[in-house]
């Protein structure tokens, strides 16, 4: 069984969906960045990262997610859906700003963008896409 990352890009008008399957780690982060750079353009109004098939995520994979999100045009919402509980917990432990994945962190200048990362499975709120809760 292969654990290599596969990424399928699906475009529906101005919505770009990247469907990730496998392990998103140091070896595979570049593939995500390449696919995001190819798939996103100035006409993209919504980026969806479908992570239902992501079986493993490390720090470099999380960084690749944040960088891929930054490729979306300003004002374009970035949505992450179908995150399994282990990957979600890992992102929370890293302190990643799940409400704004393009936020560079406290040591860098903030960007004037405000997309939302949201997840769908197991939501207590209605709708398939909801903000990830950080337990705060």
RAFENNOR-V266899 format. One line per field, one symbol per residue. ss: DSSP state (2 for helix, 1 for strand, 0 for the rest). phi: phi as a letter, one per 40 degrees, with the letter a starting at -180 (. if undefined). burial: 1 if it has 9 or more other C-alpha atoms within 8 Angstrom, else 0. A space follows every 50 residues. Layout:
ss=???
phi=???
burial=???
This chain:
ss=00000111111100111111111100002222222222200000011111 11111110222222222222000000111110002222222222000000 000000000000000001100000000001100000
phi=.cbccbbbcbbbgcbbbbbbbhbbbdcbdcccccccccccacccbabbbc bdcccaabcccccccccdcccccdgccbbbbgcccccdccccccgcccca cccchccbccccaacbcbbbcgccccgcbbcccbgc
burial=00001010100001111111111111011111101110011001111111 11111111111101111111111001111111110011011100000111 110100000000001111110010000011110000
